[in-house]
Amino acid sequence: MAMTPPQSAPEPAAAGGERPKESEAPPIWFFVGALLLLYGVIILGAGIYQFWHPPHTVLARDHASFWGGVALTIFGGGFTIGFWPRKKHQGDQAKGAGAGK
């Protein structure tokens, strides 16, 4: 005899027939920016170290680690600041609610 899982009751609608609020999660681009910033700082540190201890490679004079670290730090900082999670103000919610009427 097979057992069936119990059926759950449907979730009640919020007052006024509106959908329940979803939690505001930070955008994925914030985390992408944070990772770029972290990697940029690490690579930049390695590039600064290589000014005094150059690697034994052909293009060591171009300081690719330093310039790559600078670029990642700038882009990562821009993404992190640009997509920083912000709380919505009460005025923003009121404007959104009245827009559909």
FENKA-V950466 format. One record per residue. RES is the residue in one small letter. PHI is phi in whole degrees, -180 to 180 (* if undefined). PSI is psi in whole degrees, -180 to 180 (NA if undefined). OMEGA is omega in whole degrees, 0 to 359 (none if undefined). Layout:
res={RES:RES}
phi={PHI:PHI}
psi={PSI:PSI}
omega={OMEGA:OMEGA}
//
This chain:
res={m:a:m:t:p:p:q:s:a:p:e:p:a:a:a:g:g:e:r:p:k:e:s:e:a:p:p:i:w:f:f:v:g:a:l:l:l:l:y:g:v:i:i:l:g:a:g:i:y:q:f:w:h:p:p:h:t:v:l:a:r:d:h:a:s:f:w:g:g:v:a:l:t:i:f:g:g:g:f:t:i:g:f:w:p:r:k:k:h:q:g:d:q:a:k:g:a:g:a:g:k}
phi={*:-86:-98:-102:-69:-66:-84:-94:-75:-65:-70:-70:-73:-69:-58:83:75:-86:-72:-67:-66:-92:-71:-85:-92:-63:-66:-62:-67:-64:-71:-61:-63:-64:-68:-60:-63:-62:-64:-62:-65:-65:-69:-62:-61:-65:-66:-65:-60:-75:-64:-96:-131:-67:-73:-91:-125:-66:-102:-64:-69:-83:54:-62:-64:-65:-70:-65:-65:-62:-63:-64:-65:-66:-65:-64:-65:-64:-66:-64:-72:-67:-111:-59:-64:-121:-82:-78:-86:-61:-65:-66:-70:-68:-65:-67:-73:-84:-70:-82:-92}
psi={123:138:138:146:150:144:134:151:147:150:137:146:152:167:135:10:14:159:151:149:139:149:143:106:148:146:152:-29:-24:-44:-36:-45:-40:-40:-43:-42:-45:-49:-37:-44:-40:-47:-37:-42:-42:-38:-39:-42:-36:-10:-37:-21:75:143:162:66:165:-42:30:-26:-17:-13:54:-36:-41:-51:-35:-40:-39:-47:-46:-39:-42:-49:-43:-40:-40:-44:-42:-45:-41:-33:25:131:131:148:142:140:159:-35:-36:-38:-37:-37:-40:-35:-34:-10:-28:-8:NA}
omega={182:178:178:179:180:179:178:179:178:181:179:178:178:181:179:178:180:176:175:180:173:178:181:177:177:180:182:181:174:180:175:179:179:178:177:179:180:179:179:180:180:181:177:177:177:179:178:178:184:172:181:179:185:177:180:177:184:186:181:182:180:178:181:179:180:183:175:177:177:181:180:180:180:180:179:177:178:179:182:180:183:182:179:181:180:176:176:178:180:180:179:180:180:178:181:182:182:185:184:184:none}
//
